[in-house]
């Protein structure tokens, strides 16, 4: 494991700390298909780390390894200085890892407020009977969690729709509600799977601003998959590039942009 105390300051004044997560020689197979082949990279505290590559490169599979949904056949996942054993996704969530999904996974019949409240489940310790009575500890716990959720709703500027059923919302706002639910978990590491997919230019600008603000104001470490290269280059501190399950590039946006292997495989332009 790399030195977690190794920190640096970005050009915009943000502090990037030491390694919080390291993927070491990860290989993931589905039967005879190798989705990820011997990939290693790390994620540092306070940074925005992008994972990019063509369709089918293995990006979502890698995010599923990080989130504990998939267990690799080879290699190790290290988190905050310790090798992580095979864990269920809810156990990973309790470690402080939250995520959004490529296909929106919200409860359509519930209000925005109730959807965001589900992000606080790991902080709710009272049982169903105490919650039904809503007295004493259960009432105090509900009030405390509600305050956190209301701050997130204000932060993401969705106060006006807080009582609206999610099914009635346009696509861009649904994406923002899903981000709100993930942030409500107060994650140490936030995983975003194509947060800009399907959005128009204005919606992308809003989402980019909220991602940057979450990283800056909350100090949230973020790993994201995104196909919009303009967004990736503007948001990211470092980028790892995958192609056919292999890592073909890793570095700052400028380093990746000028990497010939990345240009040939992903950007589709070859220089002689």
C-alpha positions in Angstrom: 0.0 0.0 0.0 1.3 3.5 -0.9 1.9 6.2 1.7 -1.4 7.6 2.8 0.3 10.7 4.2 1.7 11.7 0.7 -0.3 14.9 -0.1 -0.1 17.6 -2.8 -1.9 20.8 -3.6 -3.7 21.4 -6.9 -3.4 24.5 -9.0 -6.9 25.6 -7.7 -5.7 25.2 -4.1 -7.4 21.9 -3.3 -5.4 19.4 -1.2 -5.0 15.9 -2.6 -4.1 13.5 0.2 -2.6 10.0 0.2 -4.0 6.9 -1.3 -7.4 5.8 0.1 -8.1 3.0 -2.3 -5.7 0.8 -4.4 -6.6 -1.8 -7.0 -3.7 -4.2 -7.2 -3.5 -6.5 -10.2 -7.2 -6.9 -10.6 -8.5 -9.6 -12.9 -12.2 -10.4 -13.3 -13.6 -13.1 -15.5 -17.2 -14.1 -16.4 -16.8 -17.7 -17.5 -14.3 -17.6 -20.4 -14.6 -13.8 -20.9 -12.0 -11.6 -19.2 -13.6 -8.3 -18.3 -10.6 -6.9 -16.5 -7.1 -8.1 -17.0 -4.3 -7.4 -14.4 -5.2 -3.7 -13.8 -3.6 -1.6 -11.0 -4.3 2.0 -10.1 -5.1 4.0 -7.0 -7.5 6.7 -5.8 -6.2 9.5 -3.6 -8.1 11.3 -0.9 -9.9 14.5 -2.1 -9.3 13.9 -5.8 -11.7 13.4 -8.7 -10.5 10.3 -10.5 -12.0 9.4 -13.9 -12.2 6.0 -15.5 -12.7 6.2 -19.2 -12.6 4.0 -22.3 -14.7 2.7 -25.2 -17.9 0.8 -24.7 -17.1 -2.7 -23.5 -13.7 -1.7 -22.0 -14.6 -3.0 -18.5 -15.3 0.4 -16.8 -18.6 -0.5 -15.1 -17.1 -3.9 -14.1 -14.2 -2.0 -12.4 -16.7 0.2 -10.6 -18.6 -2.9 -9.5 -15.3 -4.3 -8.1 -14.7 -1.1 -6.2 -18.2 -1.1 -4.8 -18.0 -4.7 -3.8 -20.7 -6.0 -6.1 -18.1 -8.1 -8.0 -15.3 -10.0 -6.4 -12.2 -10.4 -8.7 -10.7 -13.8 -9.2 -7.2 -12.3 -8.9 -5.8 -9.3 -7.2 -6.6 -7.3 -4.1 -8.6 -4.2 -3.2 -7.0 -2.1 -0.5 -9.1 0.5 1.3 -7.8 3.0 3.8 -4.6 1.0 4.5 -6.2 -2.5 4.8 -6.8 -5.3 2.3 -10.5 -5.7 1.9 -12.0 -9.2 2.1 -15.0 -10.3 0.0 -17.9 -8.1 1.2 -21.5 -7.7 0.4 -22.4 -4.3 -1.1 -24.2 -3.1 2.1 -21.0 -3.8 4.1 -19.0 -1.8 1.6 -21.6 1.0 2.1 -20.9 0.9 5.8 -17.3 1.5 5.1 -18.2 4.8 3.5 -18.5 4.0 -0.2 -21.6 5.3 -2.0 -22.6 5.2 -5.7 -25.0 6.3 -8.4 -25.9 4.0 -11.4 -25.8 4.3 -15.1 -29.5 3.4 -15.2 -31.3 5.5 -12.6 -32.2 3.4 -9.6 -34.7 5.5 -7.6 -38.1 4.7 -6.1 -40.5 6.3 -8.6 -43.5 6.2 -6.3 -41.8 8.0 -3.5 -41.1 11.7 -3.1 -37.7 13.3 -3.7 -37.3 13.8 0.1 -38.1 10.1 0.9 -35.7 8.9 -1.8 -32.9 11.0 -0.4 -33.7 9.8 3.1 -32.9 6.2 2.0 -29.3 7.4 1.8 -29.3 7.7 5.6 -30.3 4.0 6.3 -26.8 3.2 7.7 -27.3 5.9 10.2 -30.7 4.7 11.4 -30.2 2.5 14.5 -33.7 2.2 15.9 -35.9 -0.7 15.0 -39.1 -0.7 13.0 -41.3 -0.7 16.2 -39.5 2.3 17.7 -39.8 4.1 14.4 -43.5 3.3 14.2 -44.1 4.8 17.7 -41.8 7.8 16.8 -40.9 8.6 20.4 -37.7 9.4 22.2 -34.6 8.0 20.4 -36.5 7.3 17.2 -37.8 10.8 17.0 -34.3 12.3 17.7 -32.7 10.0 15.1 -35.3 10.9 12.5 -34.8 14.6 13.2 -31.0 14.4 13.0 -31.1 12.5 9.7 -33.7 14.8 8.2 -31.5 17.8 8.9 -28.6 16.2 6.9 -31.0 15.4 4.0 -32.4 19.0 4.0 -28.9 20.4 3.8 -28.2 18.1 0.8 -31.4 19.2 -0.9 -30.5 22.8 -0.4 -27.0 22.2 -1.7 -28.3 20.6 -4.9 -31.0 23.3 -5.3 -33.9 20.9 -5.4 -36.0 22.5 -2.7 -38.9 23.2 -5.0 -39.3 19.5 -5.9 -38.7 17.9 -2.4 -42.3 16.6 -2.1 -42.7 15.7 -5.7 -42.9 12.0 -6.6 -39.8 11.0 -8.6 -41.8 9.5 -11.4 -43.0 13.0 -12.4 -39.5 14.4 -12.7 -37.6 15.0 -16.0 -34.5 12.9 -16.5 -31.9 15.5 -15.5 -33.6 16.1 -12.2 -33.8 12.4 -11.5 -30.0 12.2 -11.9 -29.6 15.0 -9.4 -31.9 13.3 -6.9 -29.8 10.1 -7.3 -26.7 12.2 -6.5 -28.4 13.7 -3.5 -29.2 10.2 -2.2 -25.6 9.2 -2.5 -24.3 12.4 -0.9 -26.8 11.9 2.0 -24.7 8.8 3.0 -21.8 11.2 3.7 -19.4 8.9 1.7 -15.7 8.9 2.1 -15.6 7.7 -1.6 -18.3 8.5 -4.1 -18.7 6.4 -7.3 -20.5 8.0 -10.2 -21.4 5.8 -13.2 -21.9 8.0 -16.2 -23.5 10.9 -14.3 -23.9 13.0 -17.4 -25.4 10.3 -19.7 -28.5 11.5 -21.6 -28.2 15.1 -20.4 -28.4 18.2 -22.5 -25.6 20.9 -22.3 -27.3 22.9 -19.5 -27.9 19.8 -17.4 -24.3 18.7 -17.9 -23.1 22.1 -16.7 -25.2 22.0 -13.6 -24.1 18.4 -12.8 -20.5 19.3 -13.3 -20.8 22.2 -10.9 -22.4 20.1 -8.2 -19.7 17.4 -8.6 -17.0 20.0 -8.2 -18.8 21.7 -5.3 -19.3 18.3 -3.5 -15.6 17.6 -3.9 -14.6 21.1 -2.7 -17.1 21.8 0.1 -17.5 18.3 1.5 -14.0 17.0 0.6 -15.6 14.0 -1.0 -13.3 11.8 -2.9 -14.9 10.9 -6.3 -14.3 8.2 -8.9 -16.4 8.6 -12.0 -17.1 6.9 -15.4 -17.9 9.4 -18.1 -17.9 9.4 -21.9 -18.0 13.2 -22.4 -14.3 14.0 -22.8 -14.8 17.7 -22.3 -16.3 16.9 -18.9 -13.6 14.4 -18.0 -10.8 16.8 -18.9 -12.4 19.7 -17.0 -13.3 17.8 -13.8 -10.6 15.2 -13.3 -7.4 15.4 -11.4 -6.2 12.1 -12.8 -7.6 9.7 -15.5 -7.2 6.0 -15.9 -8.0 4.6 -19.4 -9.2 1.1 -20.1 -9.6 -0.8 -23.4 -10.7 -4.4 -23.8 -10.2 -4.9 -20.1 -6.6 -3.6 -20.0 -5.2 -0.4 -18.7 -3.7 1.6 -21.5 -3.2 5.0 -19.8 -3.0 6.6 -16.4 -2.1 10.2 -15.5 -3.3 13.8 -15.5 -5.8 14.9 -18.2 -3.0 16.4 -20.2 -0.8 13.3 -20.0 -3.7 11.1 -21.1 -4.8 13.5 -23.8 -1.3 13.2 -25.4 -0.8 9.5 -24.8 -0.6 7.9 -28.2 -2.0 4.5 -27.1 -5.1 6.4 -25.8 -5.4 8.4 -29.0 -5.3 5.3 -31.2 -7.6 3.2 -29.1 -10.1 5.7 -27.7 -10.0 8.9 -29.6 -9.7 7.1 -33.0 -6.9 9.3 -34.4 -3.6 7.9 -35.3 -0.4 9.9 -35.7 2.4 8.5 -37.8 
